[in-house]
Amino acid sequence: MPTKNKYLKQILIWRYKYISERQFIYVLSVLVGLLAGLGTAILKNLTFFFEEVLEGRFIKDIHYSLYFIFPIIGLILVYYIKKKIIKKEIGHGISTTLHAVSKRNGIIEKYKMYASLITAPITVGFGGSAGLQGPAVSTGAALGSYVSQLFHMNAKTRMLLIGCATAGAMSSMFKAPVAAIIFAVEIFSLDLAFASLVPLLLASVSAVITSYFFFEKDALFGFKLIDAFQTKDIFYYIILGFGTGVASVYFSKIYFKITKFFKFFKKPMHRLIIGGFAIGLLLYLIPPLYGEGYGFINNLLNGNSTAALADIPYKVDLTNIWVVIGFLFLIAVFKAIAMTTTFAAGGVGGIFIPTLFMGSALGNLFAKIINTLGGSVSESNFTLIGMTGLMAGVLHAPLTAIFLIAEITGGYELFVPLMLVAAISFAFTKYFISNSIYTVELAKKGELITHNKDKNVLMMMRINTLIETNFKPVYPEMLLGEMLKFAVAKSTRNIFPVIHKESERFLGIVLLDDIRSIMFDADMYNSVAVETLMKSAPEIIFYEDSVQKVMQKFKDSDAWNLPVVKDGKYVGFISKSKLLTAYRKKLIEVTS
């Protein structure tokens, strides 16, 4: 360790001498991009390894029966890895990263650099119905945070490097560097200024180059656009936009309800047993829900519905188009349930790929219905645009949805329907669901980073750094003479908190102005108690209040000092002057 610190110190000294701050950020963004790309490549390779071992060597002739067993085995393995090795909560990748950015100044625990690398491939490789994008972002963000801390970068640069890592993970996963930058800006509310754009570009490019070293060909989607956009299909695309909007609302509501249901089970093992059995049954009945489902999506894109539904165990006529449409509908409906159940049972994964999966099924079945009823539309195009609609609605990321689908398929000729469907789906979903699955919990707590700088500054401030404790407390039974001797004479403040002597419960305040007329009357010293002098505080700040709420309480009460209470006990005071000074400092730090 001393040797490591010695070399690091030498690097930092050399850097301060010869490299400017901006140039060093560029260097770190390339490093973070490479690390995020490497982490994503490891995630994908491990997942493909588990899938190949299980499906290629063990399943073969009896794979249908084992669809029920493998996800449960995977969930059990993940449970014991989390309990015995990691010993900490992993959380959902993008949500926990957003929380670290908004409430922890971008400080992410070191164990998250490897936690998802171990658990996500097991969850998905063993058939868990989830994706890898969330874990890739979690791993990359933790690496970005660690690099920034290692080289003593400030909070603003640390958050930028986390954004670079996010873009790198996305770029490496899909080989879509432009969409990756938009994703980082849209989800993490980064400022798209020159100062942040260049590092994002460098990180995204370095990550995608890393990906090409490991996957020369398209590992996820091998489809290229063939059918051009036709204006006669605009009406159908409008209907598809509303359809994907409805599906996005359903996806989000199901996620919230199933997650809430599993919270009733306090013990993780109980959630594992119930969730594991449920996911096993779902995959047994509808095998296409197994794993991430890239094969299913690719088959639909290439017009091979029979191959996409090949694992369906029932003796059905897949040449009957209505049978195919029925199964596609069931797959779309149950994908959200299978995914959420995987998470609730203790699995580790992301929601990004499941939205693509569900969107592809919806877009394809919609095109099939149109064509069966006498229309003539491109099934592959509708499959692509269905994916866009679900992403825009579920993730609340319409720009990412548009550019990702256009970039990974070369479908730039479809920009008009991509934009149309994404806009309709996003607007429709936003009307019913204010925040995405990623951000709903943070939004409830007022901890969500947005493009509003004032709110972001207030959110990044911490109440515990604003509390002043040099106020002399008094007790209700204390006489005026005692108060003057032990509090007023020894205090530089003009306000005194009244607290219960034993429990330290906050009761009220006494202002110096309120006792000024009697404080020199000796006859009152032994006859007047603090209890008769105290009054209620104009407002009370609770320790868990957000700084934005604190600011509002000062505005409503017109007070200069307000008491802070934690679990009913007095903690200290916050002054308006200190609050405003801290706000100005944080604003300069964030915007400089």
Helices and strands as residue ranges (DSSP letters): H 2-18, H 21-51, I 52-59, G 60-62, H 63-66, H 70-80, I 81-86, H 93-103, G 110-113, H 115-125, H 133-150, H 155-174, H 177-188, H 194-214, G 231-233, H 234-262, H 268-285, G 287-289, H 294-301, H 305-308, H 321-344, H 352-372, H 379-394, H 398-409, G 412-414, H 415-432, H 440-444, H 453-460, G 463-465, H 480-483, I 484-488, E 495-499, E 506-511, H 512-515, G 522-524, H 530-533, E 541-542, H 547-557, E 561-566, E 569-575, H 576-591
